[in-house]
Amino acid sequence: MPVNFSSGTPTGTSEYKLGESVGYVISHAQWTMSRMVTQRTIVELGVTSQQGSILLMVASGKCVLAADLAREYGIDSSAVTRLVDRLEKRYLITRARSSEDRRILQLALPPEGQRIAVRIPAIFSGVLDDLLSGFTPEEVGCLKSMLKRLLANADSQLLGPTGSAATSFCNGA
């Protein structure tokens, strides 16, 4: 009988075990990590994890347009506009017209936004260290490899074949 990997139960079974669903476990882990980061960023920096992450993306140069943020986070442009509006009101981010194309608003960080952005990686790393406590380096590497493979599978489903999805992980298993 084929196995349904999303729940670990045989296909066609009416008993869906939520806590055994890989999707549920991944989603719950992400939610928990985000909540833990937000607890620290609010206390230490006065921003949520999402706001801090946006500041980090802009500071790194990975996302310099609102459209870049929408793509990166998988949210609609109106949600990005609201997030950027809140950060702009607090003088943590600025929007400026592009010198090449006046229709484009580029995002940048003033000094206070930059000050917060440089502290975000340490908070992310600290939370991950707490969550991965007790894992061996090999287990962390295996987890990372499997999650990258999951994302490669998602890319091929969403965008068509990407060509080079990882085929071996966890010591070649």
Residue pairs with C-beta under 8 A, 6 or more apart in sequence:
1 10
1 11
2 10
2 11
3 9
3 10
3 11
4 10
4 11
4 13
5 22
6 21
6 22
6 23
7 16
7 17
7 20
7 21
7 22
8 17
8 20
8 21
8 22
9 15
9 16
9 17
9 20
18 24
19 25
26 150
29 131
32 131
33 127
33 128
33 131
34 49
34 50
35 49
36 127
36 130
36 131
37 49
37 52
37 123
37 124
37 127
38 48
38 49
38 50
40 123
40 126
40 127
41 47
41 48
41 49
41 51
41 52
41 120
41 123
42 48
44 119
44 123
45 52
45 116
45 119
45 120
45 123
47 55
47 92
47 116
50 73
50 83
51 83
51 86
51 87
51 92
52 116
52 117
52 120
52 123
53 120
54 63
54 69
54 83
54 84
54 87
54 93
55 87
55 92
55 93
55 109
55 113
55 116
55 117
55 120
56 117
56 120
56 121
57 63
57 68
57 69
57 72
58 64
58 93
58 107
58 108
58 109
58 113
58 117
59 109
59 113
59 114
59 117
59 118
62 68
62 72
63 69
63 72
63 107
64 106
64 107
64 108
65 104
65 105
65 106
65 107
66 77
66 80
66 81
66 84
66 105
66 107
67 77
67 80
69 75
69 80
69 83
69 84
69 107
70 76
70 77
70 79
70 80
73 80
84 93
84 95
84 107
87 93
87 113
88 94
88 95
90 112
91 110
91 112
91 113
92 109
92 110
92 112
92 113
92 116
93 107
93 108
93 109
93 110
93 113
94 107
94 108
94 109
94 110
94 113
95 105
95 106
95 107
95 108
96 105
96 106
96 108
97 104
97 105
97 106
98 104
98 105
98 106
109 117
132 140
135 143
138 171
142 169
142 170
142 171
145 166
145 169
145 170
146 169
146 170
148 166
149 165
149 166
149 169
152 162
152 165
152 166
153 165
155 162
156 162
156 165
